Amino acid sequence: MDLTSHYMGINLKNPLIASAGPLTSTIKSIQRLEQAGIAAVVLPSLFEEQIRHEEQASPAINDLFPSATPMEKILEHDSRMYLDQIAKARAAVNIPVIASLNGCSQGGWTDFARQIEQAGADGIELNIYYNPPSLDITGRQVEELYLDIAQQIKSSVTIPVALKIDPYFSAFGHMARQFDQIGIDALVMFNRMLQPDFNLKTMLVEPRWPISKAGDIGIPLRWISVLYGNISASLAANTGAYDHEDIIKYLLAGADVIMLASALIQNGTDYVSVLLKGLEVWLKQREFTSLAQMRGAMSQQSVANPEAFERANYIRAVDGLKKR
Ligand SMILES: Cc1cc2nc3c(=O)[nH]c(=O)nc-3n(C[C@H](O)[C@H](O)[C@H](O)COP(=O)(O)O)c2cc1C
């Protein structure tokens, strides 16, 4: 069975990538993922604040989270260690190693991308995580910020750059096209936005644990099926893939790769081989011999009038609920 996939200019043995998270944070666990069959890994993010921390010694973020252990831990992991980790991972495995840079402001930190390239990363995943803090900031300003940062990183390096974003733009499709036009090599859909909760005992704000749930695939599934065939950037599905059926659905929508974090955290690194087996069995049952034969088969390209189709589905769903 030919499971080979092509992602942001890199050839992969199959479409499964370990997403940034705890399982890609140690060399041992990256090696275990490779043994289980994963095609590539994305390292946990290096945050803009960590880079600035060294540049300017003004870690305002530490003042905001004086006792929050996870944030302290993140900040401990400084930029030099990050570069070492890229080089170590590159030497330890034969699969592509993608580094992750996480930031949301313009400025010098984006130059760090060059050092990531020199450390040996096969690509960069740029995670722009921005919640506009002020009511004065307009949608257009937010869009320009995203485009500027993406362009700065893209122009700093020769390795491919993927962009991990959230879907909360008024016209996500148009944004996707603009990212494509500035040369972004892949879109990773989507970032999970941290949702705050209030602890009523301590009266403190607490971030919720970002583990996704099975069934959380709807929003990326929709956008991948819309974008497939309409932009040249690769499409990575990244939310809620828990079993081989989720993977098949993402591929039918048009995903080039599927990224996994929560499912592997919950089931362990060996689960990769279970997912690959399930995918192969399904393909064989339907007499496909390669992923290329089924990729995008259920994308919007297969619908004559996508707008009417979407509207009709919406009405059908609402109407179905009323009749319950
Ligand atoms: C514990 C944990 C740590 C994560 N760390 C990062 C990170 O450093 N950088 C990043 O871009 N995403 C990070 N993520 C998000 C995942 O890479 C992934 O995008 C998200 O969990 C959705 O995929 P999933 O549904 O397979 O979990 C993290 C997720 C979890 C659960």
The ligand as a MOL file (V3000), in Angstrom:
LIG
                    3D

  0  0  0     0  0            999 V3000
M  V30 BEGIN CTAB
M  V30 COUNTS 31 33 0 0 0
M  V30 BEGIN ATOM
M  V30 1 C -0.0060 19.1310 26.5240 0
M  V30 2 C -0.0090 19.8180 25.1970 0
M  V30 3 C 1.0760 20.6290 24.8480 0
M  V30 4 C 1.0700 21.2950 23.6110 0
M  V30 5 N 2.1490 22.0810 23.2700 0
M  V30 6 C 2.1270 22.7330 22.0690 0
M  V30 7 C 3.2190 23.5460 21.6640 0
M  V30 8 O 4.2400 23.6750 22.3490 0
M  V30 9 N 3.1140 24.1880 20.4790 0
M  V30 10 C 2.0340 24.0700 19.6570 0
M  V30 11 O 2.0110 24.6700 18.5870 0
M  V30 12 N 1.0000 23.2850 20.0110 0
M  V30 13 C 1.0170 22.6270 21.1760 0
M  V30 14 N -0.0320 21.8330 21.5280 0
M  V30 15 C -1.1570 21.6970 20.6010 0
M  V30 16 C -1.0230 20.4160 19.7700 0
M  V30 17 O 0.1660 20.4420 18.9990 0
M  V30 18 C -2.2230 20.2570 18.8170 0
M  V30 19 O -2.2210 21.3260 17.9050 0
M  V30 20 C -3.5610 20.2550 19.5190 0
M  V30 21 O -3.5070 19.5020 20.7180 0
M  V30 22 C -4.6380 19.6970 18.6030 0
M  V30 23 O -4.3250 18.3820 18.1920 0
M  V30 24 P -4.9890 17.1130 18.9250 0
M  V30 25 O -6.4560 17.2590 18.7900 0
M  V30 26 O -4.4290 15.9130 18.2120 0
M  V30 27 O -4.5630 17.1800 20.3510 0
M  V30 28 C -0.0360 21.1570 22.7410 0
M  V30 29 C -1.0920 20.3180 23.0980 0
M  V30 30 C -1.0950 19.6460 24.2980 0
M  V30 31 C -2.2540 18.7620 24.6350 0
M  V30 END ATOM
M  V30 BEGIN BOND
M  V30 1 1 1 2
M  V30 2 1 2 3
M  V30 3 2 2 30
M  V30 4 2 3 4
M  V30 5 1 4 5
M  V30 6 1 4 28
M  V30 7 2 5 6
M  V30 8 1 6 7
M  V30 9 1 6 13
M  V30 10 2 7 8
M  V30 11 1 7 9
M  V30 12 1 9 10
M  V30 13 2 10 11
M  V30 14 1 10 12
M  V30 15 2 12 13
M  V30 16 1 13 14
M  V30 17 1 14 15
M  V30 18 1 14 28
M  V30 19 1 15 16
M  V30 20 1 16 17
M  V30 21 1 16 18
M  V30 22 1 18 19
M  V30 23 1 18 20
M  V30 24 1 20 21
M  V30 25 1 20 22
M  V30 26 1 22 23
M  V30 27 1 23 24
M  V30 28 2 24 25
M  V30 29 1 24 26
M  V30 30 1 24 27
M  V30 31 2 28 29
M  V30 32 1 29 30
M  V30 33 1 30 31
M  V30 END BOND
M  V30 END CTAB
M  END
